[in-house]
Amino acid sequence: MKKDLNEYQFYENFNELALDILIPEGYFFLSAFTDKEQHILKVAKNKENIHIDEGSHIPLHSAVCTRINFSKGKALVYEDISKEESLIELKRTYQSTNVNAYLGVPVILRNGEVFGTLCAVQERATAFNDNSIQLVEKLAKMFSYYLELESMACRDHLTGCYNRYSLQRFFQQHTKEEGIILFLDLDGFKQINDKLGHETGDFVLKEVSLRIEESNS
């Protein structure tokens, strides 16, 4: 299933929780990954002259966050990026954002899917102590739980399609916009359940939803 970044605006407390997590005293940002880009979803800024803006996106090959070891789920720390020879190919990126100290923690859902990152950055070289790292790790885990609960509420558990609840939320937030509702009937589906069993019926439903999603991409 492709990640729909527009989905998060329908989560009831997304903005409030994201900003609570992003600790106003520091420069924190929450990002999400797609196949090709890192999208900056939320930013809590301090007075530092850092150029990472909410709503911006970065090609994955230019993003420091992709250096995180997501398989182990551990934090990545660069206390002085200017001295990191392994990041020399990203020099243009971190110079343009004015970031020289970086703490990045993966946000991973319980099913193993990588959502993105929760990061703390600084304009100058900075030493991140163990307490700071552990705090950001705990916040990232809390946010992953929230994302999973909201996704369960908004999507059908079998097919992953948006359900009636998410449709109602969409209409509540777009009451003045026009749109189209499409009804789709699967002829003969009852016979599949009756003759081949509900497990086969579930497979058919998932396959239909997958083909609809692919045709819309």
BELQUI-V445178 format. One line per field, one symbol per residue. burial: 1 if it has 9 or more other ideal C-beta (glycine too) atoms within 8 Angstrom, else 0. A space follows every 10 residues. Layout:
# BELQUI-V445178
burial = ???
This chain:
# BELQUI-V445178
burial = 0000101101 1001001110 1110011111 1111001111 1111000101 0100000111 0011100100 0000111101 1001001001 0011001111 1111111110 0001111111 1110100100 0110011011 0111111101 1001100000 1010011011 0000000000 0000000010 0110000001 1101110110 0110000
